[in-house]
Every structure is written in C-alpha cells, then in structure tokens.
Amino acid sequence: MHEMSYVVRIVSLALRKAQENGAAEVKSLTVLVGEMTDIVPEYLHKYYPDAVKGTIMEGSVLKTETDPVKIRCGGCGRIYHPEKANSYACPVCGSTEGEICGGRGLSIRELEIEA
C-alpha cells in the first residue's frame, strides 16, 4: 500500500511542473521505477486515478518503465548491469567491488502536456 504515497508525491511533482509550463491539461505521465525499489508498478497504476482526480491530470495516462540497476565498477570504472550468471562481477575486469549508480529510485521521465 506504500505505493499510494509514491503516487501522491510523483503526481504532486508532475502537477507543479505542468503548472510551471502553463499546462491546461496533462495527457500522460511516464515514470521510471528503479529495479531495486520495492515499488510494484501495477499498484502505481491502481492508485493513479484517485491521485489525479479533480486535477488537470484527471484522465491522463500513467506509463511506467523499469530503470535497470547499474553498477560503477570499483576496479575499472565501467558502468554495467549486474548479472547473476556472472556472480554480479564486472564483465570487463571481474571485480566485485562497485557502487550502485542507477535503478534505486522513482522519477519522472516524461510529462506530456497540452497548453
């Protein structure tokens, strides 16, 4: 059920951006859902209509895309998607040291508006 709080926050941000750009109506909102989050896109879609009701976003379409996990290798600096088959190691140098640099959040990718 925590998805409702995410939907409310992302809709609030989208409304602010739409109003800043003089929108009369929002046609669609595309959000990136990080692969490492515990956010279930189906629930975002379920709660979206209630979150946009009575706003310029009412009737808009919510689109979700997966933001894959990305690791910056601590050995060679390459950015890669970790794979279980490779024991999550860097495909270039084999290092297992690295920093997560993608796939951990929820963000707006695109906001389609009509002025």
C-alpha positions in Angstrom: 0.0 0.0 0.0 3.0 2.3 0.3 2.7 2.8 -3.5 -0.2 5.3 -2.8 2.3 7.6 -1.1 4.7 7.4 -4.0 1.8 8.1 -6.5 0.7 11.2 -4.4 4.3 12.5 -4.4 5.0 11.9 -8.1 1.6 13.4 -9.1 2.3 16.5 -6.9 5.7 17.0 -8.6 4.1 16.5 -12.0 1.4 19.0 -11.3 3.9 21.6 -10.2 6.0 21.1 -13.4 2.8 21.2 -15.6 1.7 24.4 -14.0 5.1 25.9 -14.3 4.9 25.2 -18.0 1.4 26.7 -18.4 -0.4 23.4 -19.0 -4.2 23.3 -19.3 -4.2 19.6 -19.3 -1.8 16.7 -18.8 -2.1 13.9 -21.4 0.4 11.4 -19.9 3.0 10.9 -17.2 5.9 8.4 -17.7 7.8 7.4 -14.6 10.9 5.3 -14.2 10.7 2.7 -11.5 14.0 1.5 -10.2 14.7 -2.2 -10.4 16.0 -2.1 -6.8 13.0 -0.4 -5.3 10.2 -2.3 -3.7 7.6 -0.4 -5.8 5.1 -2.5 -7.7 4.2 -0.7 -10.9 0.8 -2.4 -11.0 -0.1 -0.7 -7.8 1.0 2.7 -9.1 -1.5 2.2 -11.9 -4.2 1.1 -9.5 -3.9 4.2 -7.3 -3.1 6.8 -10.0 -6.8 7.6 -11.0 -7.6 8.5 -7.4 -4.4 10.6 -7.0 -5.2 12.7 -10.1 -9.0 13.1 -9.6 -10.1 16.7 -9.8 -6.8 18.0 -11.2 -5.6 18.8 -14.7 -4.1 15.3 -14.7 -7.5 13.6 -14.5 -7.9 11.3 -17.5 -4.2 11.2 -18.2 -2.4 8.0 -18.8 0.3 6.7 -16.4 3.2 4.9 -18.1 5.8 3.1 -16.2 9.3 2.0 -17.3 11.9 0.0 -15.4 15.1 1.7 -14.6 17.7 -1.1 -14.5 20.3 -1.5 -11.8 23.6 0.0 -12.8 27.0 -0.5 -11.1 30.1 1.6 -11.5 32.9 -0.8 -11.2 35.4 0.0 -8.4 38.2 -1.7 -10.4 37.9 -0.2 -13.9 35.1 2.4 -13.7 32.9 0.8 -16.3 29.1 1.0 -15.7 27.3 -2.3 -16.1 24.2 -4.2 -15.2 25.0 -6.9 -12.7 24.1 -10.4 -13.8 23.7 -13.5 -11.5 25.3 -15.7 -14.1 28.5 -13.7 -13.7 28.2 -13.6 -9.9 27.4 -9.9 -10.3 31.0 -9.1 -11.2 32.2 -6.6 -13.7 32.2 -8.1 -17.2 35.4 -6.3 -18.1 37.7 -6.7 -15.2 35.9 -9.3 -13.0 35.9 -7.0 -9.9 33.1 -7.5 -7.4 33.7 -4.0 -5.9 31.5 -1.2 -7.1 28.9 1.4 -6.4 25.2 1.3 -7.3 24.6 4.3 -9.6 21.2 3.5 -11.1 17.9 1.7 -10.5 17.3 2.8 -7.0 14.5 5.4 -7.2 11.3 6.6 -8.7 11.5 9.6 -11.1 9.5 11.4 -13.8 10.8 10.6 -17.3 8.3 12.5 -19.4 5.3 14.7 -18.8 3.1 15.2 -21.9 1.0 18.4 -21.5 -1.4 20.5 -23.6 -1.4 24.3 -23.2 
